[in-house]
Amino acid sequence: MFKYIRRVRGTVALAAVAAGLLPLGACNVKHELLAPQQPGVISPTSVANATAAEALYAGALDSWKQAMVNGDNNTEALFQFDALFTDEVRSADTFSQRNDADQRVTQSNDGVLTPIYNSAQQARGRARDAINSLLAFDTSPLGTAHTGEMYLAMGAIETALSESFCNGVPYGETVNGQPVYGQPLSAVDGAKLSITRFDSALVYLKGSDATSTAIKNAVLIAKGRAQVDVGDFAGAAATVAPVPTSFQYVWNYSITTIDDGWWVMGPAVKRYNAGDSISAAGIIQNAIPFAELKDPRVVTEDTHVQAEDRKSDFIQVNNWDRDDPVPPLSGIDARLIQAEAQLNAGNIGGMMTTLNALRTSPQTIGIFAIPAMAALPTPADKTAATNLFFREKALWQYERGWRMGDLRRLVRQYGRTQDQVYPNGKFARNTTPSGSYGTEVAFPVPDAETTNPNFHGCIDTNA
């Protein structure tokens, strides 16, 4: 296309020279030169077709990916801010918003959190637009599978928002250009909403072709996750049972399109350090020492250079490179959902069989290869088994958007207090002790949502 445009422009320029040899009245040179080569207005009929529907589908997929793991403009997305809020990563940056998220004292007018929330809600809307267009203009087998994938995107975004933000997220839609404002929902009701999206997706994924099968596997994992969020552990285990452990649903990145957001915020600009259980202020209670654990599922490296704040040593995560794919949904996640169902059924031996089957075989996350590991001994009681399970889960799902919901569920479903679950104790900003960790268990819904007349702030700030 670029060469074609240059060639056309060259032709126009040459024609203009020739025109200069003619009497001025022969043509209007100014109008010829300034006339648009492409129409400036796209009519509704131009986008009322299968090609346009597929374009909306592709754009919605990209919006979902960027809303969760942004790789553009040197800014983070929801999975990354979640990681700061939990123990996965630590701020190595001078921006107060990143330090606030790390300390769990985020404000509802936060200048980083607000666009993260807006991007996620907008990605939902784009998925809905794609669904409407696909249903109207592309009922081919591929278009039908893509409709299912768009319902997957909607449900997964609603799950992520419900897990990350306080009780009271509203899920509205735009219909015929007019906003239809949603009512605020609790985290559990948000998960129930997402389950309806996944059930809708499965209606369109009846095919046995490779594309339909892959999307269906992703939907089953996502639905199982939402079922766990509402406490239906047995139902979740049954949902994910058909998914192979080797399955991966990946978001791809490349130097020519968009970078892996974890690489951007880590090695590229050094704003995020690997999470640890100690800081300049002392021990960080409840935090997994990802930086120092030397676990093959989280590979870290002391680069011996300063981080973005010019004070912290930069501890780099090597799981992801610039153009490495990230799998938000994996067959490993399916096995972990089954293991949690076994835990809640009191079958600790069965849980350990499931966990050790993952450990004792090589696994792959994206293109990150994990060697086989030794089996773990069976814990003595359910409390110890719960501790072990969530530690294993955190290591298998590191930086893949699951940790925030898990910490919240440990409070809501397992009866623990927030100071027994989240990073706790004295806090250090940029290697300087600075107060203590906050008590938030989720992000506040940003003030930007107050344009919704149904929204009047969080219903509550409970898990």
Order of alpha helices (4+ residues) and beta strands (2+ residues): alpha-alpha-alpha-alpha-beta-alpha-alpha-alpha-beta-beta-beta-beta-alpha-alpha-alpha-beta-beta-beta-beta-beta-beta-beta-alpha-alpha-beta-beta-alpha-alpha-beta-beta
